[in-house]
Amino acid sequence: MGVRSPSPATSQTVRQEVNGHSSPAPSLYHGQSRRSSLTSLSESTEVISSHPKFVKDISKYWYKPAITRDEAITMLKDKAPGTFVVRDSNSFPGAFGLALKVSTPPPNVTTKSSDPASELVRHFLIEPTSRGVRLKGCANEPVFGSLSALVYQHSITALALPCRLMLPEKDPAGVPDTVDSGASTSSGSSSTTQLLQQGAACNVMYLHTADTESLTGPQAVKRAVSLMLASKITPTVVHFKVSAQGITLTDNERKLFFRRHYPVNTISHCGLDPDDRRWTHKNEDGTPLGSLRVFGFVAKKGASRTENQCHILAELEPEQPATAICNFVTKVMMTSVSRPNLV
């Protein structure tokens, strides 16, 4: 499905202000949109102006709406890997271009430029969706409620990018600089805190909970999935919320339970089934609707200090795969706090 500008007869020009910069509001894809799942709970219809509030506002350093692709290359080619800028896309109205300096070019890329340094500036398209923005063509990327949320998440973990984004402390249009690892670490820590304060949520299919005794990690997920497949279960759609406090499951229809909360300091693992077994999703008359990837998280059983339970779930929407959900839990929530040894 391509990106089209709204027709003149039905659209109005909406402007958004970002630290004095003015740019058109993103146009959305036409047609029936899919409600995305893993999004900021404080999401609004704005893209830039709803970004997390940090001690120092640095969006003016990385958001350059009016520059061209060539100007972005010139700005970044002499900078340290991880330096980046975001600009308004000229080819896809409403989308954004992410220009990122990397340490080495992709192995399958043939050098076309007479300037090798220019080949180290790679370009990615950030596309608008009905609920936010995401990197185009990357299956393991979640949807973010704002452009700033996407930037700050990728400063913590690279996900589908070649490297993490290095949050700037000054304008990259200035003189060449070097990597400040201390500043990068500090920025990453602040970003994690802000993302968790916003929280993230998605709908998933709850399948089964199995006792795993003291077992945790991928082997606990493997055992729990095997027990699930040998049992008669009642799948139900639940609301899966991740926050600084932990993971909360809410059965909106109250088929199996109302709400269950698992504090962050009791969760020791979240990951895919090591054997990559799938759950066949069926409608009410038994017609298969699709094969869903299974994942699980391991948490302490009640007040026990030694007994674990593994909770098995399955992804629901292709737009929000299990890989992205697990990445968010393990690389954002579980790394944000000091936790005791839960193994």
C-alpha positions in Angstrom: 0.0 0.0 0.0 1.5 3.3 -1.0 1.5 6.7 0.7 -0.8 9.3 -0.9 -1.4 12.9 0.0 -5.0 13.7 1.0 -7.1 15.1 -1.8 -7.4 18.9 -1.9 -11.1 18.7 -1.5 -11.0 16.8 1.8 -7.8 17.9 3.5 -6.8 20.9 5.5 -3.2 22.0 6.0 -2.2 21.4 9.6 1.0 22.8 10.9 3.0 21.6 13.9 5.6 23.7 15.7 8.8 22.1 16.9 11.2 24.5 18.6 10.4 27.1 16.0 10.4 24.8 13.0 7.1 24.4 11.1 6.3 21.3 9.1 3.2 19.7 7.6 1.4 17.1 9.9 1.9 13.6 8.6 -0.7 12.3 6.2 -2.0 8.8 7.0 -2.4 5.8 4.7 -5.7 5.6 3.0 -8.0 2.6 3.3 -8.9 0.5 6.3 -6.3 1.0 9.0 -5.2 -1.6 11.6 -5.2 -0.5 15.2 -1.6 -0.8 16.3 -0.9 -2.4 19.6 2.5 -1.5 21.2 2.0 2.3 21.5 2.5 5.0 24.0 -0.3 5.1 26.5 -0.1 8.9 26.4 -0.3 9.0 22.6 -1.9 11.9 20.9 -2.6 12.7 17.3 0.6 14.9 17.2 3.9 13.4 16.2 6.6 15.8 17.4 5.0 18.0 20.0 3.9 15.0 22.2 7.5 13.8 22.8 8.7 13.0 26.3 9.9 16.0 28.3 13.6 15.7 29.2 15.7 17.9 31.4 17.2 19.4 28.2 15.2 19.6 25.0 17.5 18.4 22.2 15.0 17.8 19.4 16.2 21.0 17.7 19.6 19.3 17.3 18.3 16.1 15.5 15.1 17.4 13.8 16.0 19.3 10.7 12.7 19.4 8.7 13.9 21.5 5.7 17.3 20.0 4.8 17.8 17.8 1.8 19.3 14.3 1.6 22.6 15.7 0.3 22.7 18.2 3.1 22.2 15.5 5.6 25.1 13.5 4.2 27.3 16.5 4.3 26.3 17.2 7.9 27.0 13.6 9.1 29.8 12.1 7.0 32.6 13.4 9.3 30.7 12.7 12.5 31.0 9.7 14.9 28.9 6.5 14.2 25.4 6.9 15.8 25.1 10.6 14.9 21.8 11.2 13.1 19.3 13.7 11.9 15.6 13.4 11.0 14.1 15.5 8.2 10.8 15.7 6.3 10.7 13.3 3.4 10.4 15.0 0.0 9.5 11.7 -1.8 6.8 10.6 0.6 4.6 13.4 2.0 3.9 13.0 5.7 6.9 10.6 6.2 10.3 11.4 7.6 13.8 10.5 6.5 16.3 9.2 9.1 20.0 9.8 8.1 22.4 7.8 10.3 26.2 7.6 10.3 27.4 4.0 10.7 30.9 2.6 11.2 30.9 0.3 8.1 28.6 0.1 5.1 26.3 -2.9 4.6 28.2 -5.9 3.1 26.0 -6.1 0.0 26.2 -2.4 -0.9 28.4 -1.4 -3.9 30.1 1.9 -3.5 28.7 4.4 -6.0 30.1 7.7 -4.6 33.6 9.0 -5.2 33.5 10.0 -1.5 33.7 6.8 0.6 32.6 8.7 3.7 29.3 9.5 2.1 28.5 5.8 1.9 28.7 5.6 5.7 25.6 7.7 6.0 22.6 5.4 5.6 19.0 6.4 5.1 15.8 5.0 6.5 12.2 5.9 6.0 9.9 6.6 9.0 6.4 6.1 7.9 3.1 7.4 9.5 0.5 4.9 10.6 -3.0 5.3 12.0 -1.6 5.3 15.6 1.9 6.8 15.3 5.2 6.2 13.4 7.5 3.3 12.6 10.5 2.4 10.6 9.3 1.2 7.2 10.0 -2.4 6.1 11.2 -3.6 9.5 9.1 -6.5 10.9 10.6 -6.4 14.4 9.9 -2.7 14.9 6.9 -1.5 17.0 4.7 1.5 16.3 5.6 4.5 18.4 3.1 7.2 19.5 5.5 10.0 18.5 8.6 10.7 16.5 10.5 11.5 19.7 9.5 8.2 21.3 10.9 6.4 18.3 14.2 8.3 18.5 14.6 7.8 22.3 13.8 4.1 22.1 16.5 3.6 19.4 19.0 5.5 21.6 18.5 2.6 24.1 18.6 -0.3 21.7 19.2 -0.4 17.9 16.4 -2.8 17.1 16.4 -2.9 13.3 18.9 -0.1 12.8 22.7 -0.9 12.3 23.5 0.9 15.6 22.0 2.8 18.4 21.2 6.5 17.8 23.5 8.8 19.8 21.5 11.6 21.3 23.3 14.9 20.4 24.4 17.4 23.0 25.0 20.0 20.3 24.0 20.8 16.7 25.5 18.2 14.3 25.7 21.0 11.7 28.7 22.3 13.8 32.3 21.1 13.8 33.1 17.3 13.7 33.0 15.7 17.1 33.8 12.4 18.7 31.8 9.8 20.7 31.3 10.7 24.3 30.5 7.3 25.8 29.7 8.8 29.2 27.1 11.2 27.8 25.6 8.4 25.7 25.2 6.2 28.7 23.6 9.0 30.7 21.2 9.8 27.9 20.2 6.2 27.5 19.4 5.9 31.2 17.2 9.0 31.0 15.5 7.8 27.9 14.6 4.5 29.5 13.0 6.2 32.5 10.9 8.5 30.3 9.7 5.6 28.1 8.6 3.6 31.1 6.8 6.5 32.6 4.7 6.7 29.4 4.1 2.9 29.4 3.3 0.7 26.5 0.5 -1.7 25.8 -0.9 -4.2 23.3 -3.5 -6.9 22.9 -2.2 -10.4 22.8 -3.7 -13.9 23.1 -3.4 -15.4 26.5 -2.9 -19.2 26.2 -1.6 -20.9 29.4 0.2 -20.6 32.7 2.5 -23.4 33.8 4.5 -24.0 37.0 8.2 -24.3 36.2 9.5 -24.8 39.7 12.9 -23.0 39.8 13.4 -23.1 36.1 13.6 -19.8 34.2 14.9 -18.5 30.8 14.2 -20.1 27.4 14.0 -23.6 28.8 11.1 -22.5 31.1 9.2 -21.1 28.0 9.9 -24.4 26.1 8.6 -26.5 29.0 5.5 -24.3 29.4 4.6 -24.4 25.7 5.0 -28.2 25.7 2.6 -28.5 28.7 0.2 -26.1 27.0 0.1 -28.2 23.8 -0.7 -31.3 25.9 -3.6 -29.5 27.8 -7.0 -28.3 26.9 -6.9 -24.6 27.1 -9.3 -21.6 26.7 -7.5 -18.9 24.6 -8.6 -15.3 25.4 -7.6 -11.9 24.2 -6.0 -9.8 27.0 -4.6 -6.3 27.4 -0.8 -6.6 27.9 0.7 -3.5 29.6 4.3 -2.9 30.3 5.4 -0.1 32.7 8.0 0.7 35.2 6.0 -1.3 37.8 6.0 -4.5 35.7 3.6 -6.4 33.5 -0.2 -6.2 33.9 -2.6 -8.6 32.1 -6.3 -7.5 31.9 -8.9 -9.9 30.6 -11.4 -7.3 29.3 -14.2 -9.9 28.9 -13.3 -11.6 32.2 -13.4 -15.1 30.7 -10.6 -16.4 32.8 -9.7 -13.6 35.2 -10.0 -9.8 35.6 -6.5 -8.4 36.1 -3.1 -9.9 37.1 -0.1 -7.8 37.9 3.5 -9.1 37.9 6.0 -6.7 39.6 9.1 -6.0 37.6 11.4 -7.4 40.3 9.7 -10.8 40.1 10.1 -11.1 36.3 13.3 -13.0 35.3 12.7 -13.7 31.6 10.7 -12.8 28.5 11.2 -14.5 25.1 10.0 -16.5 22.2 9.5 -20.3 22.2 13.0 -21.7 21.5 11.3 -24.3 19.2 9.4 -21.6 17.4 6.1 -23.5 17.8 3.0 -21.6 16.6 -0.6 -21.3 17.8 -3.3 -21.7 15.2 -5.8 -18.9 15.7 -9.4 -19.9 14.8 -12.7 -18.0 14.6 -15.9 -19.1 16.3 -16.8 -21.7 13.7 -13.3 -23.3 13.8 -11.9 -21.8 10.6 -8.2 -21.1 10.9 -7.3 -17.4 10.8 -3.6 -17.6 11.0 -0.5 -19.1 12.7 0.6 -16.9 15.6 4.1 -16.9 17.1 4.2 -17.9 20.8 6.2 -16.2 23.5 6.2 -16.2 27.3 7.5 -14.4 30.4 8.6 -16.0 33.7 7.7 -14.5 37.0 7.7 -15.6 40.7 4.7 -17.6 41.7 2.8 -15.5 44.3 4.9 -14.8 47.4 7.3 -17.7 46.7 11.0 -16.9 46.5 11.9 -20.1 44.6 8.9 -21.2 42.6 8.4 -19.7 39.1 5.5 -19.7 36.7 5.7 -19.2 32.9 2.8 -17.3 31.2 2.4 -18.2 27.6 0.9 -15.8 25.1 0.7 -15.3 21.3 1.0 -12.3 19.1 -2.2 -11.0 17.5 -1.4 -8.5 14.8 1.3 -8.8 12.2 2.0 -5.1 12.8 3.1 -5.9 16.4 5.1 -9.1 16.3 6.1 -11.1 19.4 9.8 -10.2 18.7 9.0 -6.5 19.2 7.0 -7.1 22.4 9.8 -9.3 23.9 12.4 -6.7 22.9 10.5 -3.9 24.7 10.1 -6.0 27.9 13.7 -7.2 28.0 15.6 -4.2 26.7 13.5 -1.4 28.3 11.6 -2.6 31.3 14.0 -5.3 32.7 17.1 -3.3 32.2 15.7 -0.1 33.9 15.9 -1.3 37.5 18.3 -3.1 39.8 16.8 -6.5 40.4 17.9 -9.4 42.6 19.1 -12.6 41.1 15.8 -14.4 40.2 17.3 -17.6 38.8 
